[in-house]
Amino acid sequence: MDPNALTADDFEGRGVAVTRALRESHPVVWLDALDGWFVTDRDAIDTVLRDEEQFGTDSPEFKPREVFGPTMLNLDDEEHTRHRCPFDPGFRLRTVRDRYMDLVTDTAEHLLAELADRSPCDLGAGYASRLAVSVVTDALGLALPIDEVRGVYNTLAAAIGDYRNDPDTMAAARGARAVFAEALAPELARAARTGEGLLGDVLTSGSDLTEEEVLANSLVVLFGGIETVESTIVNTTWCLLSQPHELAYTRRQDAWQAAVDEALRFAPPIAFVGRIARRDAQLHGAAIKEGDQVFASILAANRDPGFVDEPDEFLVRRGRAGQYLSFSQGVHFCLGYNLARLEGAVAVEKLFEMYPDLRPVELPPISWFTLVRPVGGLQIHLGDRAS
């Protein structure tokens, strides 16, 4: 395989085969298609994600920095800690369970009941998307209908993916940011007064974050809480419907969280994560220069046979033993990890509980190369609703 002959189209639909071939022949390689280094070896990926002295996220060239401003997503060292630490308590496991279990359960049941007369339906648009948006809207206390929240998200996502620097796209993103700021203002005032909820945790943490910095990091929470959660729900359902014996095992063992964890490994919602080389570095024999972009393939790491037995098999009994990196590693480990796993498990369990005979219209292949896989395309027949 000639790495520099690869295009995005080569990854589309056959990313597993491409990343496997690269791991075997070019584990750290420059790809013109990405204008950066592409890393597929698990040990090298560990280094990229954990060694913050060599690899960071603080670069004005990263689109999230341009769209959101300085946030926990794109800062390093002490500034990263200053931005992230006030948000950490609101996403601890016990807090997540106490605050969101009933909300996620009730929302899932309500949305699924609404689908009863809409079969066949698009699982992403009709269920997973609305669940994810509803939960993050509640978590942030946004004074917006969920369809408008989704619109804000879509506009921001378009700007982050706009590497042509279209001025109209960036102008739209600024407008969406202003809508978000206006919708967040009442919750910021309430949280400052009461100390309740996620933003109450932040505002009473003793941090010196400015209101603008709280706003920017709240945008990161919004962004992280929507499409990755949607994809987790859709991908887990896709995996279970593709493997009826694994679905039967999941039902028998009540192993919905394990099914979500294995789907996160097998079909990660984020295909790769980017870093910037903070200094010249040697990585698996490759001479990386300061300022180079480095992309760590989560898909390749999750399927590295040196870390996972039978990596190309979807096995629910493996669960978290799969050692997946779908939430990254190191200081930029996903803030919403506990909430995303809870949403995924509840959403999938309720789906198969309320519609035990659901089946796909067809099972499309999963597209691997996009940063966050577009949700949708999984059309399902719901069958009769359980009594």
C-alpha positions as CSV (number, residue, x, y, z in Angstrom):
1,M,0.0,0.0,0.0
2,D,1.3,3.4,-1.0
3,P,0.2,5.7,1.9
4,N,0.5,8.9,-0.1
5,A,-1.8,7.5,-2.8
6,L,-4.6,7.2,-0.2
7,T,-7.6,9.6,-0.3
8,A,-10.6,10.0,2.0
9,D,-12.5,7.8,-0.3
10,D,-10.1,4.9,0.4
11,F,-11.1,5.0,4.0
12,E,-14.9,5.4,3.4
13,G,-16.6,2.1,4.0
14,R,-13.3,0.1,4.4
15,G,-11.5,1.9,7.1
16,V,-10.9,-1.3,9.1
17,A,-8.9,-2.8,6.2
18,V,-7.0,0.4,5.5
19,T,-6.0,1.1,9.1
20,R,-5.0,-2.6,9.5
21,A,-2.8,-2.4,6.5
22,L,-1.2,0.8,7.7
23,R,-0.6,-0.6,11.1
24,E,1.2,-3.6,9.6
25,S,3.3,-1.6,7.1
26,H,3.4,2.1,8.1
27,P,2.4,2.4,11.7
28,V,3.3,6.1,11.8
29,V,3.1,7.7,8.4
30,W,2.7,11.1,6.8
31,L,-0.6,11.3,4.8
32,D,-1.0,14.1,2.3
33,A,-4.8,13.6,2.5
34,L,-4.6,14.8,6.1
35,D,-1.6,17.1,5.9
36,G,-0.3,15.3,8.9
37,W,0.9,12.1,10.5
38,F,-1.5,9.2,10.9
39,V,-0.7,6.8,13.7
40,T,-2.2,3.3,13.9
41,D,0.1,1.5,16.3
42,R,-1.4,1.2,19.8
43,D,1.8,2.0,21.7
44,A,2.5,5.0,19.6
45,I,-1.1,6.2,20.0
46,D,-0.7,5.9,23.8
47,T,2.3,8.2,23.5
48,V,0.4,10.7,21.4
49,L,-2.5,10.8,23.8
50,R,-0.6,10.6,27.1
51,D,2.6,12.5,26.6
52,E,1.4,16.1,26.9
53,E,4.9,17.5,26.9
54,Q,5.4,16.3,23.3
55,F,1.8,16.4,21.9
56,G,-0.9,18.9,22.7
57,T,-4.0,20.6,21.5
58,D,-3.2,24.3,21.9
59,S,-3.0,25.6,18.3
60,P,-4.8,28.5,16.6
61,E,-4.9,26.2,13.5
62,F,-7.3,23.8,15.2
63,K,-10.8,24.6,14.0
64,P,-12.5,24.1,17.5
65,R,-10.2,26.9,18.8
66,E,-11.4,29.2,16.1
67,V,-15.1,28.3,16.6
68,F,-15.3,28.0,20.4
69,G,-12.4,30.1,21.5
70,P,-9.9,28.9,24.2
71,T,-11.5,26.0,26.1
72,M,-10.5,22.7,27.8
73,L,-10.7,21.1,24.4
74,N,-7.8,23.1,23.0
75,L,-5.6,24.2,25.8
76,D,-2.7,22.5,27.5
77,D,-0.9,22.4,30.9
78,E,-2.2,24.8,33.6
79,E,-4.7,26.6,31.4
80,H,-6.3,23.3,30.5
81,T,-6.6,22.4,34.1
82,R,-8.1,25.8,35.0
83,H,-10.8,25.4,32.3
84,R,-11.6,21.7,32.9
85,C,-11.5,21.2,36.7
86,P,-14.6,23.3,37.5
87,F,-16.6,21.1,35.2
88,D,-15.3,17.7,36.5
89,P,-17.5,17.3,39.6
90,G,-20.7,17.5,37.5
91,F,-19.6,14.5,35.4
92,R,-18.5,12.1,38.2
93,L,-20.3,8.8,38.1
94,R,-22.4,9.2,41.2
95,T,-23.5,12.7,40.2
96,V,-24.3,11.5,36.7
97,R,-26.5,8.7,38.0
98,D,-28.2,10.9,40.6
99,R,-29.0,13.7,38.2
100,Y,-29.6,12.0,34.9
101,M,-30.7,8.4,35.3
102,D,-34.4,9.2,35.7
103,L,-34.2,11.9,33.0
104,V,-32.6,9.6,30.5
105,T,-35.0,6.8,31.2
106,D,-38.1,8.9,31.1
107,T,-36.9,10.7,27.9
108,A,-36.1,7.4,26.2
109,E,-39.5,5.9,27.0
110,H,-41.3,9.0,25.9
111,L,-39.5,9.2,22.6
112,L,-39.9,5.5,21.9
113,A,-43.7,5.8,22.6
114,E,-43.9,8.6,20.0
115,L,-42.4,6.3,17.4
116,A,-45.1,3.6,17.7
117,D,-46.9,4.8,14.6
118,R,-43.8,5.7,12.6
119,S,-42.4,2.4,11.5
120,P,-40.1,2.1,9.6
121,C,-38.2,5.0,11.0
122,D,-34.7,6.4,11.1
123,L,-33.2,5.4,14.4
124,G,-30.7,8.3,14.4
125,A,-33.1,11.2,13.6
126,G,-36.2,9.7,15.3
127,Y,-34.7,8.6,18.5
128,A,-30.9,8.8,19.2
129,S,-30.6,12.4,18.1
130,R,-33.6,13.6,20.1
131,L,-32.5,11.8,23.2
132,A,-29.0,13.1,23.1
133,V,-30.1,16.7,22.4
134,S,-32.8,16.5,25.2
135,V,-30.3,15.4,27.8
136,V,-27.6,17.9,27.0
137,T,-30.2,20.7,26.8
138,D,-31.4,19.8,30.3
139,A,-27.9,19.4,31.7
140,L,-27.0,22.9,30.5
141,G,-30.4,24.4,31.4
142,L,-30.7,25.9,27.9
143,A,-33.8,28.0,27.3
144,L,-34.3,26.6,23.8
145,P,-36.5,24.0,22.1
146,I,-34.4,20.9,21.2
147,D,-34.8,21.4,17.5
148,E,-33.2,24.9,17.9
149,V,-30.4,23.4,20.0
150,R,-29.8,20.9,17.2
151,G,-29.7,23.8,14.7
152,V,-27.0,25.5,16.8
153,Y,-25.0,22.3,17.0
154,N,-25.3,21.7,13.2
155,T,-24.1,25.2,12.4
156,L,-21.1,24.9,14.8
157,A,-20.3,21.5,13.4
158,A,-20.3,22.8,9.9
159,A,-17.8,25.5,10.9
160,I,-15.5,23.0,12.6
161,G,-15.5,20.9,9.5
162,D,-15.0,23.8,7.1
163,Y,-11.3,23.7,6.1
164,R,-11.9,25.9,3.1
165,N,-12.5,28.8,5.6
166,D,-15.7,29.9,4.0
167,P,-16.6,33.3,5.5
168,D,-20.3,32.7,5.4
169,T,-19.9,29.5,7.4
170,M,-17.9,31.3,10.1
171,A,-20.4,34.1,10.2
172,A,-23.2,31.6,10.7
173,A,-21.2,30.0,13.5
174,R,-20.8,33.4,15.2
175,G,-24.6,33.8,14.9
176,A,-25.2,30.4,16.4
177,R,-22.8,31.2,19.3
178,A,-24.8,34.3,20.0
179,V,-28.0,32.3,20.1
180,F,-26.4,29.9,22.5
181,A,-25.1,32.7,24.7
182,E,-28.6,34.3,25.0
183,A,-30.2,30.9,25.8
184,L,-27.6,30.1,28.4
185,A,-27.8,33.5,30.2
186,P,-30.9,32.7,32.4
187,E,-29.3,29.4,33.6
188,L,-26.0,31.2,34.4
189,A,-27.9,33.7,36.5
190,R,-29.9,31.0,38.3
191,A,-26.9,28.8,38.8
192,A,-24.9,31.6,40.3
193,R,-27.8,32.3,42.7
194,T,-28.5,28.7,43.7
195,G,-25.3,26.8,43.1
196,E,-27.5,24.0,41.6
197,G,-26.9,21.9,38.5
198,L,-23.9,21.5,36.3
199,L,-23.3,25.3,35.9
200,G,-23.9,25.7,39.6
201,D,-21.0,23.3,40.3
202,V,-18.8,25.4,38.0
203,L,-19.8,28.8,39.3
204,T,-19.4,27.8,43.0
205,S,-16.1,25.9,42.4
206,G,-13.9,28.8,43.4
207,S,-12.4,28.9,39.9
208,D,-11.5,32.2,38.2
209,L,-13.2,31.4,34.9
210,T,-14.8,34.4,33.3
211,E,-18.4,34.3,32.1
212,E,-17.1,34.1,28.5
213,E,-14.9,31.1,29.4
214,V,-17.8,29.3,31.1
215,L,-19.8,30.0,28.0
216,A,-17.1,28.7,25.7
217,N,-16.6,25.5,27.7
218,S,-20.4,25.0,27.8
219,L,-20.3,24.9,24.0
220,V,-17.8,22.1,24.3
221,V,-20.2,20.2,26.6
222,L,-23.0,20.8,24.0
223,F,-20.8,19.6,21.2
224,G,-19.5,16.5,23.0
225,G,-22.9,15.6,24.2
226,I,-24.8,15.2,20.9
227,E,-23.4,13.5,17.9
228,T,-21.0,11.1,19.7
229,V,-23.9,10.0,22.0
230,E,-26.2,9.6,18.9
231,S,-23.6,7.5,17.2
232,T,-23.0,5.3,20.2
233,I,-26.7,4.5,20.3
234,V,-27.0,3.9,16.6
235,N,-23.7,1.9,16.4
236,T,-24.6,-0.3,19.3
237,T,-28.0,-1.1,17.8
238,W,-26.3,-1.8,14.4
239,C,-23.9,-4.2,16.1
240,L,-26.6,-6.1,18.0
241,L,-28.9,-6.4,14.9
242,S,-25.9,-7.6,12.9
243,Q,-25.1,-10.3,15.4
244,P,-28.3,-12.0,16.7
245,H,-26.4,-14.4,18.9
246,E,-24.8,-11.4,20.7
247,L,-28.2,-9.7,21.0
248,A,-29.6,-12.9,22.6
249,Y,-26.6,-13.0,25.0
250,T,-27.2,-9.4,25.9
251,R,-30.8,-10.0,26.7
252,R,-30.2,-13.1,28.6
253,Q,-27.4,-11.6,30.8
254,D,-29.0,-8.1,31.0
255,A,-25.6,-6.9,29.6
256,W,-26.7,-3.7,28.0
257,Q,-23.8,-1.6,29.4
258,A,-21.3,-4.3,28.2
259,A,-22.9,-4.2,24.8
260,V,-22.4,-0.4,24.6
261,D,-18.8,-0.7,25.7
262,E,-18.0,-3.4,23.1
263,A,-19.7,-1.3,20.4
264,L,-17.6,1.7,21.5
265,R,-14.6,-0.4,20.8
266,F,-15.8,-2.1,17.7
267,A,-17.5,0.9,16.0
268,P,-16.1,4.0,17.7
269,P,-18.1,7.2,17.2
270,I,-14.9,9.1,16.7
271,A,-12.5,7.6,14.2
272,F,-9.4,9.6,15.1
273,V,-8.3,12.5,17.3
274,G,-5.8,15.2,16.5
275,R,-2.8,16.6,18.3
276,I,-0.1,19.1,17.5
277,A,3.6,18.3,18.1
278,R,4.8,20.7,20.7
279,R,8.5,19.9,19.9
280,D,10.5,17.7,17.5
281,A,9.8,14.0,18.4
282,Q,10.6,10.5,17.3
283,L,7.6,8.2,17.1
284,H,8.0,4.6,15.9
285,G,11.0,5.8,13.8
286,A,9.2,8.7,12.3
287,A,10.8,12.2,12.7
288,I,7.9,14.5,13.7
289,K,8.6,18.2,13.6
290,E,7.4,20.8,16.0
291,G,4.0,22.1,14.8
292,D,3.1,19.0,12.7
293,Q,-0.4,17.7,13.0
294,V,-0.6,14.2,14.4
295,F,-3.8,12.1,14.1
296,A,-4.2,9.0,16.3
297,S,-6.5,6.4,14.9
298,I,-9.0,5.3,17.5
299,L,-10.3,2.7,15.2
300,A,-6.9,1.1,14.8
301,A,-6.1,1.3,18.5
302,N,-9.4,-0.4,19.4
303,R,-8.6,-3.3,17.0
304,D,-4.9,-3.7,17.7
305,P,-4.5,-7.5,18.1
306,G,-1.6,-6.9,20.6
307,F,-4.2,-5.5,23.0
308,V,-7.5,-7.2,22.1
309,D,-8.2,-10.9,21.3
310,E,-10.3,-11.4,18.2
311,P,-10.3,-7.7,17.6
312,D,-12.6,-7.9,14.5
313,E,-15.3,-9.8,16.4
314,F,-18.1,-8.0,18.2
315,L,-18.3,-9.9,21.5
316,V,-20.5,-8.5,24.3
317,R,-19.0,-10.6,27.0
318,R,-15.7,-8.7,26.4
319,G,-17.3,-5.5,27.7
320,R,-14.7,-3.0,29.0
321,A,-12.1,-5.7,28.9
322,G,-11.7,-4.6,25.3
323,Q,-9.5,-1.7,26.5
324,Y,-11.0,0.7,24.0
325,L,-9.7,4.3,23.5
326,S,-13.0,5.7,22.2
327,F,-13.0,8.4,24.9
328,S,-9.3,9.2,24.3
329,Q,-6.7,9.0,27.1
330,G,-4.6,11.3,29.2
331,V,-5.5,14.8,30.3
332,H,-8.0,15.2,27.4
333,F,-9.9,12.0,28.4
334,C,-13.6,12.7,27.6
335,L,-15.3,14.8,30.3
336,G,-18.7,13.3,29.6
337,Y,-17.6,9.6,29.6
338,N,-19.9,8.5,32.4
339,L,-22.9,10.3,31.0
340,A,-22.4,9.0,27.5
341,R,-22.1,5.4,28.7
342,L,-25.2,5.8,30.8
343,E,-27.2,7.3,27.9
344,G,-26.1,4.6,25.6
345,A,-27.0,1.7,27.9
346,V,-30.4,3.1,28.9
347,A,-31.3,4.1,25.3
348,V,-30.4,0.7,23.8
349,E,-32.0,-1.3,26.6
350,K,-35.3,0.6,26.4
351,L,-35.3,0.3,22.6
352,F,-35.2,-3.5,22.6
353,E,-37.4,-3.7,25.7
354,M,-40.2,-1.7,24.2
355,Y,-39.9,-3.1,20.7
356,P,-38.6,-6.7,21.2
357,D,-39.2,-7.6,17.6
358,L,-37.5,-4.7,15.9
359,R,-35.5,-5.4,12.8
360,P,-33.5,-3.4,10.3
361,V,-34.8,-2.5,6.9
362,E,-31.2,-3.2,5.8
363,L,-27.9,-3.1,7.6
364,P,-25.7,-0.5,6.0
365,P,-21.9,-0.5,6.4
366,I,-20.5,1.9,9.0
367,S,-18.5,4.8,7.5
368,W,-15.2,5.1,9.3
369,F,-13.2,8.1,8.2
370,T,-15.2,11.1,9.2
371,L,-14.3,12.7,12.5
372,V,-17.7,11.9,13.9
373,R,-19.8,9.5,11.9
374,P,-22.9,11.1,10.6
375,V,-25.9,9.6,12.4
376,G,-28.8,8.3,10.4
377,G,-29.2,5.7,7.7
378,L,-30.2,2.9,10.0
379,Q,-33.8,2.4,9.1
380,I,-35.7,0.0,11.4
381,H,-39.1,-1.7,11.5
382,L,-40.2,-1.4,15.1
383,G,-42.7,-4.3,15.1
384,D,-45.3,-4.6,17.8
385,R,-44.8,-2.6,21.0
386,A,-44.4,-4.7,24.2
387,S,-47.4,-4.6,26.4
